[in-house]
Amino acid sequence: MNAIFRSWQGALAFLLCLAALISLPLLTADAPSPFSIGTLALIFALTIGTALISFTSPPAPLLAAILFVGPHLATWFLISGLAGYEGKATMAFFLLIAACWLLAWRCVAVLSDMHPKLKGGDTFLRLLIPAIFGAWILILWEAITRGAGIPFILLPPPSAIGARIAGSVATLWADVQQTIFKAVLFGYIVGCASGFIVAILADRIAFLRRGLLPIGNMVSALPIIGVAPIMVMWFGFDWQSKAAVVIIMTFFPMLVNTVAGLGAAGAMEQDLMRSYASDYWQTLIKLRLPAAMPFIFNALKINSTLALIGAIVAEFFGTPIVGMGFRISTEIGRMNVDMVWAEIAVAAVVGSFFYGVVALAERATTFWHPSNRGG
Amino acid sequence: MQQERLLQHRILPVVTILFIIVAVWYVAAVFMNTPFQRDLDRRGNVTSTPMDFIERTLSQPKPVLPAPHQVASNVFENTFLRRVTSNRSLVYHSWVTLSSTAVGFTLGTLLGILIAVGIVHVKALDRSLMPWIIASQTVPILAIAPMVIVVLAAVNVTGLIPKALISTYLSFFPVAVGMVKGLRSPELIQLDLMCTYHASAAQTFWKLRVPASIPFLFTSMKVAIAASLVGAIVGELPTGAVAGIGSKLLAGSYYSQTIDIWAALIAGSVLAAILVTIVGVVAKIVDLAMGGRPA
């Protein structure tokens, strides 16, 4: 009884499998059965078998491996059997998918309780667990859109989006170059640099700091994105106007965070620097800037997302015929929804990559900070 | 004495900087509008003194950069002098944006709290969901704003809800992250005390974790409400929404009504300031009601 309670996901999956058995077949009657008896038996054997094994308690790595392989293999059989019969899945199909999902959940739960001694193993787990979660979002998306035959316009299945990405690499690359390499990078660098310089100035001149900081805080809460049409009007349709929007959007977070960071060095350390007779710039470079680094990187991280958003939204107001925002707004008009999703996927990957680079740079620079030392 | 300090250290610098901004704005307006005005004068064969010329650069109907007083008078006119039901009234447009902001913010806050409670209590969720929540914010969510609206329009969901959903998407993140931090903020020693009282998980949650998380909740709600306003405005941009601050911006950019664009921007900013202030005031009231002492 205790075992069943421990693996309630397994118990539920088992019940769902039984319900699926009762409500067979997997596809509606008018589909010339694509699931052979052998495949069907294999799917059920995999799911029920894994559910039963989840009640026993073999060594954790073995259990995790079985829980990982079983449901995913079954899901793969289920989805690949769907090819050509979109929208014809029955209740049994979805019950089996749900059972597999519960088993995968159990797998994640087992993995979360593991504490590998090796450092590499821990990193692997930290990557694997979110990866399973992400994969299941895609699997459910694929199974529901194709199984229930949701119209392509509403929500294309991930496989179609993937095919579209593979099929139009050239267009996507041109868009990325226009939006990311020209507008975002230029705007990001100029915006962050000018925010930083003004922050140093404000640090030098107390009056400026007292006046600028409340205004900066206030502006951070404003919908700055609204200046996009004005910038397009001033700087034309090409990437310069997008870069201008990005500069304005990234300036204030950088300013506010850097000023806050420059105040982070402790009074004791500053006194020590004074007793060394170091002047303002020496104190700044050797003590206060390193102490401000966590704040500055916080701003850089916030800005990495803001910059992408600024550039893409600014393109809604007018662009040359290339660019991610342009592609999104025109392909929607032409109802090429898969292209829109492809563009979003690319934006997501670029955004995560951008963020990742900043995060890595942060680790390299602020290795001394408590949040990075681990433990 | 203290009032004097407040005046010298707080108000004076801010006012000075604001004054400088307005002055720079005027100068910039004169310079940016000059080429067009010179062109206009040459065609109309008007010769004028420099003073006259400057005055006319500051009163063009469609200037490159409208002067502050033009924007101010436009805002005043469209806010106070029009009936609030008129579709030129800024109050009307702000109301439309405000309503979707409010719905989106409410949904986003609830969703964020729900996710945070899940993450704090279910270990599998903590390890699998948290990285994705952070990753979801590296995605330029606003890029899917037009997508969401078109998709929902295809299933006959139009009007308030699609915009509110975008606001929800933008506002759940700060709340979720802040609440996870807040719900975990009780220290081990306090949790141990609850343990010695033989408190159940639910009791620990309601009597220790929730009160400890309230300051975090309000801090993140301030960020979230600003984010959901941005979401609502961008949600009005793409598919020709008929009303709202975003549609006002778009219409202004189509017809080069620069003064209208600036007026809409001001309206959005005022709205943002009011919303953030409201959250701040509520935070203070709740803090006092919970027995917080003024710092």
Interface residues (C-beta under 8 A of the other chain):
Chain A: W105 V108 A109 L111 S112 D113 R126 I129 P130 I132 F133 G134 P151 I153 L154 L155 F207 L208 R209 R210 G211 L212 P214 I215 M218 S220 A221 L222 P223 I225 G226 V227 A228 P229 I230 V232 M233 W234 S304 T305 L308 I309 I312 V313 F316 F317 G318 M324 G325 I328 S329 I332 V337 V340 W341 E343 I344 A347 A348 G351 S352 F354 Y355
Chain B: H9 R10 P13 V14 V15 T16 I17 L18 M32 V64 L65 K123 A124 D126 R127 S128 L129 M130 P131 W132 A135 Q137 T138 V139 P140 I141 L142 A143 I144 P146 M147 V150 V151 A154 V155 K222 A226 L229 V230 I233 V234 L237 P238 I245 L249 L250 G252 S253 S256 T258 I261 W262 A264 L265 G268 S269 A272 A273 V276
